[in-house]
Amino acid sequence: MFFALLPKVSEQLNTFVVGQQVVWSYKAHHSHEAIQKVPAEVVKLGAKRVQIRVRQENGEFVKRWVNQSKLEQL
């Protein structure tokens, strides 16, 4: 079967681990061209996405669920 050849989503997520430092490629709005590189930390691994923790300018942290394709390993 063709579907047996495709990697499972859970296998793709194994490239990240909780506590790992990553860089998030953030685009403020779909119409904007600029992509910002934001340092982040992996908090949780989901079935389809990764939860990251990002420090805001005021020093507080926020959590965001993002597609792993938007993350780069350090």
N, C-alpha and C positions, 0 to 999 in steps of 0.2 A: 504494500500500500504506500502511496505517496506521503500520507500524513505521518507515517512512522519515521520518515527521514528528517522531518522538521524538529529542531530542538525545542524542548519544553520551556515555557516561560520560567518555571522554577529553576531550571538549569542555567538560564541566562543570568538570573539574579545572584547566583553564587559568586559572581566576580567582585561583589562588595561584601564587606563585613561591618557589623555594628561597631562604631567607634572610629572607623576609617575616615581620614581627612580626604576630601574631594574638592573639585572645582565644579560649580554649577554654571552652565551656560544659560543665562537668564535673558529673556527678551521681554521688555516691559509691556509691549502690546503687539498684536499680530501685524499691525500696519507699520510698526517701527522697524528700521533696518538694523539698528545697533544691537549687538549682543554683548551683555556685560558678563564678565567672569567673576563669580562670587565664591569665596571660600566657604566651605560648609563641612558638616560632620554627619555621617550616616547614623541615624537613630534606630530605624526599623526597616526590615525587609518585608515587603508585601508580595502578594501573588503577581501583581502587575507593575507596581511602582516601588520606589524607595522613599522613605521618609528621611528628610534631612533637617538639620538645625542650623540656622543662619543668624549671625549677629547683625543687628540693625545699627544704624549710626548712633542711636542714643544708648547703645550698650546692651539693650535687651535682646533676648533670643526669640526667634519665631521658628515654628516647625512648618514644613511644606512637604506635601507628597509630590514627587516629580518622576517623570519617566527616566529610566536609567540611561537612555540614549543622550540625555542632557547633562550627564555627569562624566567627569574625567578623573581618573585615578592620579594621585600624586606619586 
